[in-house]
């Protein structure tokens, strides 16, 4: 018949106590893990405020860039004065051509400007188009940059910033991040060099060919214009590099 009734009734409280203890132990583990991960911050509010954090860092970088530009101007003045005193009568960077290739000097000359833009939001979405099909991506900007370098670009600028060897383009959500500043489309990439050669570099790029298929299918923006007197500013950021270090084992 299953044994005396008191044995069955005695098992139930024991099982419940074990279950309750297990729940409390699991909850304690979850709370400890969450505290360790957040380091005392609100994880949900921290993620929700990512856009504000990016905007704040962008403003701070703009202020520091302005300070760097002021200091760079003072350095350029001292460099020219030193060159004149030494009897060279010119800027050493300009004389050697290092100013153009390093981005240390502002440059002016003929070139092209490529403009990339998202598809119009006021029009109905084309049939079969996903949201990602209607926006400019990081690889699209990189494709234009690489094609212009391949076409013999002597100097380049994205939006209002000069591009140097340490420059990197990143996308965060639907905005572009370049050297600590954020930009929204349309994105403009300008390059100084032989106009025909730069256009040929764009035409030879397979990545740009794919992008132009999306231009035709979904209405993304792609425009190439030539100019005789493009003006590219000097690079106003830092060229120092940082790298990760392995922690102590």
Buried (B, 14 or more C-beta within 10 A) or exposed (E): EEEEEEEEEEEEEEEEEEEEEEEEEEEEEEEEEEEEEEEEEEEEEEEEEEEEEBEEBBEEBEEBBEEBBEEBEEEBEEBBEEBEEEEEEEBBBBEEEBBBBBBBBBBEBBBBBBBBBBBEEEEEBEEEBEEEBBBBBBEBBBBBBBBBBBBBBBBBBBBEBBBBEEBEBEBEEEBBBBBBBBBEBEBBBBBBBBBEBBBBBBEEBEBBEEBBEBBEEBBBBBEBEEBEEBEBBBBBBEEEEEEEEEEEE
